[in-house]
Amino acid sequence: MMDGIGLTIIAIGIFFDLLGCVGMVRFPNVYNRLQAGTKCVTLGVCLILIGAIFMADGAPMRLKALLCVVFILITSPTAAHALARAARVSGIGLWEKSVVDQYEQECE
């Protein structure tokens, strides 16, 4: 029973990872791609690790997977923010069809 639940959660995680990959290829600029990569892939990897927790035999592996989930939830958004900030500071602009640029409004 637990293996079936674990495999289902892992399959959902792989689906979100694939959606994130498609978004990274299809979106128009670096900021939208960072959004797809951060949100979908973070959720996908966390779901894969949660599925591994359901399928794990021993407590040490479950604890390691849980620690990895916490680590990914903390570091992935932080890294994406740092990358987006560095891209913005280095002069990479928004997509030409972007409606609003809140960063420029705050700097003025």
N, C-alpha and C positions, 0 to 999 in steps of 0.2 A: 504493500500500500504506500509506504513512504517513498519507495523508488519511483512509483508512478507519479506522485505529487512532485518529487524532485525533478523528474524528466520533463514534466509539463512546465514547471517554472523555468527550467533551463531553456526549453524551446521558446518560451515567451521572451526570455532574455536575448536569445539569438535573433529573434525577429526584430526586437528593438535595436540591436547592434546593426542589423542589415538596413533598417530604416535610417539610422544615423549615417551609415556609409553612403546611401543614396542621397541623403540631404547634403553631405559634404561634396558630392560631385555635382548636384543639380543647382544648388543655391548660387546667387550671382556674385557675392563678394565675401571677403575674408570674415567679416563679422557674422554674417548669416551662417557661414560654414562652421565657425566656432560654436555658434548656438546649437546647431545640429549635432556636432561632434560631442559637445559637452553634455547636453541633456539626454539625448538618446543613448549614447554609448555609456554614460554613467549609469543610467537606469538598467541598460542591458547587462552590463558587467555585474552590477549588484544583484540582479535577478539570477544570473548564472551562479554566483557565489552562494546565494540563498538556496538555490536548488542543490548545490553541492552540500550545504549544511543538512538538508533533508536526506541526502543519500549517503552521508558519511557514516562510517561505522563507529569511530571513536570520538571521544570528547576533544582530544587535542586538535584533530582536523577541523572539527566544528568551530572551536575557538579561533583557530587561525583564519578560517574563512570569514568569521564574524569580524575579526580585527581588520581584515582586508576590506570588507564592506565599509567599515567606519573610516578607514584610511582613504578610500576612494571618494567617499561622500565629502570628506574635508578637502582633499587636495585637488580634485578635478575642477570644481568651480573656481578655486583660488588660482589654479594654473591658467584657466581660460580667461579669467579677469586680467591676469598679468600679460597674457599674450595679446588680448584686445587693447589693453592700455599701451603696450609697446608698439603695436601696429598704428594706433592713433597718433602717438607722439612722433613716430617716425614719418608721418605724413601720408599714410594710406587712407584715402578718403572713403566715404560711403558710396554705395551704388548710386548712379546718376538718377534713378527713379525713386530714391528715398524721399519720404515726405518731410520728415523733421530730423534735425540734428541737435539733440539736447546737449551734447558735449560743447558745441560751439556757443549755444545760448548761455551755458554756465560760465564759460570763459570770458564772455563779453562784459 
